[in-house]
Amino acid sequence: MKISSIQPSTQTQIPFQRPIRLCAGFVGLVGGITLLGWVLGLPFLSSSGSGTIPMAPSTAILFMLYAAALFHRSCSPYRGASWTGLLIVLAGGVVTLLFILSIQGIYLETEHLGIAIIHPAGEIPIGHISPATALCFLLASLSFLCSSGKHPRLITLAGLLAGLLTLGGFVFVLAYVFDAPLLYGSSYIPPAALTCIAFIFLGGGLFALVLSPAWLSRLQAESPPHTGLKMALLFSLLAAGIIITGLSAYRNYEHNQRAEMNNQLLAIAELKANQLAEYRRERKEDALLLSGNTSFTALVRRHLKNPEDTGNSQELQEWLKKLQAHAQYDQIRLLDSKGIIRLSASADLTPVSAVIIKRLPEVLNSGQMTIQDFYRSEYNGKIYLTVLAPILDRQNGNQPLGLLCLRIDPKQYLYPFLQRWPLPSRSGETLLVRREGQEVVFLNELRFRENTALDLRFPLSRTDLPAAQAVLGRSGAFTGRDYRRKSVITDLRPIPDSPWFLVSKMDISDAYAPLQEHLWLMGGFILALLFGVGAIMVLVWQRQRVAFFRERFKSAAELKKLNRVYAVLSSINQTIVRLRDPQELFQEACRIAVEDGGFRLAWIGLTDKATGKVIPIASAGLDDDALNQLRINADNSSFGQGPTGSAIRKGRHSITNDIEHDEHMTPWRDKALDLGYRSSAAFPLIVFGEVLGAINFYADKANFFTTDEVRLLDELARDLSFSLEFSEQEESRRKAEAALRESQQLFATVANTSPALIWMSDLDKKLIWFNDPWLAFTGRTLAEELGNGWTAGVHPDNLAHCLQNFNKAFEARQSFSREYRLRRYDGEYRWLFAQAQPRYDADGAFAGYIGSSLDINEHHNLENQWRHAVKMESIGTLAGGVAHDFNNILMAIIGYGQLALMSMEQQAPQRSNILAMLEAADRAARLTKDLLLFSRKQISERKPVDLNEIIKTVEKFIIRVIGEDITCETRLSDQPLMILADSHQLEQVLMNFATNSRDAMPKGGVFKITAQQTVLYQDFISAHGFGQTGPYALLTVTDSGCGMNEETRTRIFEPFFTTKSVGKGTGLGLAVAYGIIKQHEGYINVYSEPERGATFRLYLPLIVADIREEESPEEEKSPAHGTETILLAEDDTLLRNLARTTLTRFGYTVIEAADGEEAVRKFKENQADIELLLFDIIMPKMDGQEAYEAINRLRPGIKTIFMSGYAPDTIHEKTALGDSTPLLSKPLSPHELLQKVRDTLDQ
């Protein structure tokens, strides 16, 4: 409630002034004494005794504040009432904040008011306000403010709140009296006992404050005399009895529960202690089992005297192993009298701890078995116990032979045994401790801390620590604080015949959790019972008031009805101004009519012109399904005679003040009466002179609609009609705007989600818009691109052409397209394909251009690669054809030259000339072979080889080629790089690269060859248009020479292209390398810049194969003679004569033919004599293959040798020649011809 609403009454004096002042004085005194105790450090002034929560300093300040406000109100009820109320509001806000924070476990240090308050960790924080305390202060604030009002209900509410505050304090005080304080042991701070007593007095003072004569007189005026006071007194007595009974029952339950928990803890502790004592006894018996056994002692004696006796040692070790396996010891060892390990049950080589060595003399001298308590090994950091049993020689006066050490790992049994708790518990825990000097040491691992064994220790001065009490000699039940400083109940007891003490504990909050649950259950039951008693009394009181108020309500209803329609009309007119949507307006109008106007039902219906039915479009007071089931027409039928149909037809209001007896309501009477409708009225909605529908009202009383109400409702219907006219005009405008926005949004969505880069220009040729993909591509902002800013990203070589195209198209108002390069965000220039169209405004006037660009960089690169490949293939085809013709010519030169040498003496003067001629022919043959290699028409003998071995083989030749001023570096792969290749051809490739690099480094440099494995993925294949994905061998050749420019780099693999001077190169070296790599299904990539050297990367597909040794070539045989008849078919006369001369010279008979047809004819004439066919493949009329097939039909299986100047793979492509058929490639020497003929005939 607002402070400004506090109004003075005619009363000038509080009737119960003295009791109010006494209550205020007591509350203020309690707060002042408590605050003084905090300031002076006297805790007994702020709490009711030890072990109880003290009143917080902030609580004391608030009590003093509320006491002052209450005292001031009792002295001057109305002077300064606004300031007093404001102070209470502020205090209420503060306590509300503190209540919310304390519920969430958040405590502000400002509550301490600068006083140093320290509370132990893990305990309930003191010096902070309790949630219950904050809630009580909030009740006091509300009661104080309500008591300042003039409304009787506020005064009554103030009294109820004050009574509730007093009752709450009383309940908490009773709980303290019965030694069962509430909220102790919970997660919330309980209120202090002094706080609860102060609230009783504060609530009593506030309750007395509202008992003014004016309030009492108003209470009498609103209810039968003294009824409220009697009911309040009776309720207080019953409530006190219920609370006392409930707390007594809880106290009895608490006593039994505590006894049960103590018994459970006692049983668990006794069980654990007995089991620990039994465990120690069993370990001693294990030791005695061996140390007291004469057979075992004899084995030990013999082992110590003769450790080389393996039989005795094995038998002794078997004893130890069996005991270790049976009793689950960590290790069993036999030490001699000097502490040296003589035998172990296991292979653990960890030395004996110094603790054991130190106790060795003591145990041996005493002859008594003992247990070395928990200790930590200095070698592995683990904690052990060890049973020490001396081995005495009974035959020699009990002289000590050695020491038996049975080592125990407590993690295997003891620690898990101690950590097990037999009952469900969140905090149940068993601790094993011992005393070391003035400290208590924890021996086992704890439940709520890690790595505590032998490390966690506390001074014995911690008298509240149960472990300290145990080692000091206390046993039995004890309540204290554990190592976490949590309140716990414990059972303390020593372990017999040991230095151990057992502490079995549980958190008090855990142990007594059932008490808290029972307390909440009992509290809920008491509250429910109090609520029930209070509700019964309130019902009785209300029944007595009903009759009293009946007459008053009747007159008030008449007044309310008088103002109802005015309120509805005013609210709907405001709604008409606020809302523009007709549907929302109609719905809101119906709601206002029902909620503010008191009508049972209000609905608006519009006429369906096609059917004549009235369709409800808005309603309040009845669900839509029920309303839609009503059939109402606007025509003259029986369903159109009601108020709605009449109002629509006649265009004026229609009233039915008695639905039950109006004959026009017959179709709807029963339904209306069932729903409680007794009168109805309808008012037409006229828009632009046409009746569209009606607004209808239904009331639950007959004769409800009077003349004044009908007049106001007519005005309401006219206002709604006017709003409809205005809405229709506004709707037309909104639709046009919405269509425009939708079009703009659609364009923006399409443009920004398109992969194309879209732009737009204005009439000044300035670009005024770019879509998001354009900005993302360029990495620039919209402001940087607008106008002519976009030109900064266009490649300088393309910018002028772009602007020229744009300007030309702009002037002609024509569409245009072109390719250009645009800089991407990463600095790379990408090829784009742009196209643009003129755009026009709504009037058809030219407004500029709109265009889009697509990234075609990959397509552009692939197209260039394809063109280059086609070019290289064309050159290769030409080179292959030229090489074929050269082969035929060279064969004749070489053949006749070698025949001449055969018939010439060694000292003949012409021999040197013929040798020079043959050398030149050999050079021409090698050139022809290079042409075939480039054109990939030279057959290669590929087989699995290791690329590393090829590099090793050719490295020594490269070093001689490049010279001493160039350093050759090779870096081979760590693993074999198996490829399917012709080793000689790859060696030639490397030699060609070495030669090329040597010429590029006239002043010396570095030539590097690197081999490694790599994997080609789809992005590489797509970018370079090469091969398939998978593993490849990567051969990288690098030099530090002069490098090359871009133009040279693009032509470097073209045949006969060279940058060297005339006579220094054929231009075929790199072209041949290119052809060889392509023939090996590989790929070459080159990178170079001027003065920065060149790098060639060769990719060759890897295969899975073993490395095999190459077969040694057979020694060349001397030409063999023969006497057989050979059919020779060759269309080249020169070559045919050469072959005939060679064969006849070595004894063969030769039958010649100039083409295939002649060969077949001559075979038919001499088939009995002919033993071998020597055919050229490509001949006129009938080629060699066809001639062979014809002859083979005459004599199947006849031996045949084919010859050709074309490469073998070309022959196989053009003919059906099998791979097993002998084929000689031209040029060939007479020796090769003779050898092949002899080999074929001898098969």
Secondary structure as GFF3:
##gff-version 3
##sequence-region A 1 1243
A	DSSP	three_ten_helix	3	5	.	.	.	ID=ss1
A	DSSP	alpha_helix	17	40	.	.	.	ID=ss2
A	DSSP	three_ten_helix	43	45	.	.	.	ID=ss3
A	DSSP	alpha_helix	57	75	.	.	.	ID=ss4
A	DSSP	alpha_helix	81	103	.	.	.	ID=ss5
A	DSSP	three_ten_helix	109	112	.	.	.	ID=ss6
A	DSSP	alpha_helix	131	147	.	.	.	ID=ss7
A	DSSP	alpha_helix	152	177	.	.	.	ID=ss8
A	DSSP	alpha_helix	193	210	.	.	.	ID=ss9
A	DSSP	alpha_helix	213	222	.	.	.	ID=ss10
A	DSSP	alpha_helix	227	291	.	.	.	ID=ss11
A	DSSP	alpha_helix	294	305	.	.	.	ID=ss12
A	DSSP	alpha_helix	310	327	.	.	.	ID=ss13
A	DSSP	beta_strand	331	336	.	.	.	ID=ss14
A	DSSP	beta_strand	341	344	.	.	.	ID=ss15
A	DSSP	alpha_helix	354	366	.	.	.	ID=ss16
A	DSSP	beta_strand	370	376	.	.	.	ID=ss17
A	DSSP	beta_strand	383	393	.	.	.	ID=ss18
A	DSSP	three_ten_helix	394	396	.	.	.	ID=ss19
A	DSSP	beta_strand	399	408	.	.	.	ID=ss20
A	DSSP	alpha_helix	414	419	.	.	.	ID=ss21
A	DSSP	beta_strand	429	436	.	.	.	ID=ss22
A	DSSP	beta_strand	439	442	.	.	.	ID=ss23
A	DSSP	beta_strand	457	459	.	.	.	ID=ss24
A	DSSP	alpha_helix	466	471	.	.	.	ID=ss25
A	DSSP	beta_strand	476	481	.	.	.	ID=ss26
A	DSSP	beta_strand	487	494	.	.	.	ID=ss27
A	DSSP	beta_strand	501	507	.	.	.	ID=ss28
A	DSSP	alpha_helix	508	511	.	.	.	ID=ss29
A	DSSP	alpha_helix	513	578	.	.	.	ID=ss30
A	DSSP	alpha_helix	582	595	.	.	.	ID=ss31
A	DSSP	beta_strand	601	607	.	.	.	ID=ss32
A	DSSP	beta_strand	614	620	.	.	.	ID=ss33
A	DSSP	alpha_helix	624	628	.	.	.	ID=ss34
A	DSSP	three_ten_helix	638	640	.	.	.	ID=ss35
A	DSSP	alpha_helix	643	650	.	.	.	ID=ss36
A	DSSP	beta_strand	654	656	.	.	.	ID=ss37
A	DSSP	three_ten_helix	663	668	.	.	.	ID=ss38
A	DSSP	alpha_helix	669	674	.	.	.	ID=ss39
A	DSSP	beta_strand	679	687	.	.	.	ID=ss40
A	DSSP	beta_strand	690	699	.	.	.	ID=ss41
A	DSSP	alpha_helix	707	753	.	.	.	ID=ss42
A	DSSP	beta_strand	757	761	.	.	.	ID=ss43
A	DSSP	beta_strand	767	770	.	.	.	ID=ss44
A	DSSP	alpha_helix	772	778	.	.	.	ID=ss45
A	DSSP	alpha_helix	782	785	.	.	.	ID=ss46
A	DSSP	three_ten_helix	789	793	.	.	.	ID=ss47
A	DSSP	alpha_helix	796	812	.	.	.	ID=ss48
A	DSSP	beta_strand	816	823	.	.	.	ID=ss49
A	DSSP	beta_strand	829	840	.	.	.	ID=ss50
A	DSSP	beta_strand	846	855	.	.	.	ID=ss51
A	DSSP	alpha_helix	857	902	.	.	.	ID=ss52
A	DSSP	alpha_helix	911	934	.	.	.	ID=ss53
A	DSSP	beta_strand	943	946	.	.	.	ID=ss54
A	DSSP	alpha_helix	947	962	.	.	.	ID=ss55
A	DSSP	beta_strand	966	971	.	.	.	ID=ss56
A	DSSP	beta_strand	978	981	.	.	.	ID=ss57
A	DSSP	alpha_helix	983	1000	.	.	.	ID=ss58
A	DSSP	beta_strand	1005	1016	.	.	.	ID=ss59
A	DSSP	alpha_helix	1018	1024	.	.	.	ID=ss60
A	DSSP	beta_strand	1030	1039	.	.	.	ID=ss61
A	DSSP	alpha_helix	1046	1051	.	.	.	ID=ss62
A	DSSP	alpha_helix	1069	1079	.	.	.	ID=ss63
A	DSSP	beta_strand	1083	1088	.	.	.	ID=ss64
A	DSSP	beta_strand	1094	1101	.	.	.	ID=ss65
A	DSSP	beta_strand	1125	1129	.	.	.	ID=ss66
A	DSSP	alpha_helix	1133	1145	.	.	.	ID=ss67
A	DSSP	beta_strand	1149	1153	.	.	.	ID=ss68
A	DSSP	alpha_helix	1156	1166	.	.	.	ID=ss69
A	DSSP	beta_strand	1170	1176	.	.	.	ID=ss70
A	DSSP	alpha_helix	1184	1194	.	.	.	ID=ss71
A	DSSP	beta_strand	1199	1204	.	.	.	ID=ss72
A	DSSP	alpha_helix	1208	1214	.	.	.	ID=ss73
A	DSSP	beta_strand	1223	1225	.	.	.	ID=ss74
A	DSSP	alpha_helix	1230	1242	.	.	.	ID=ss75
###
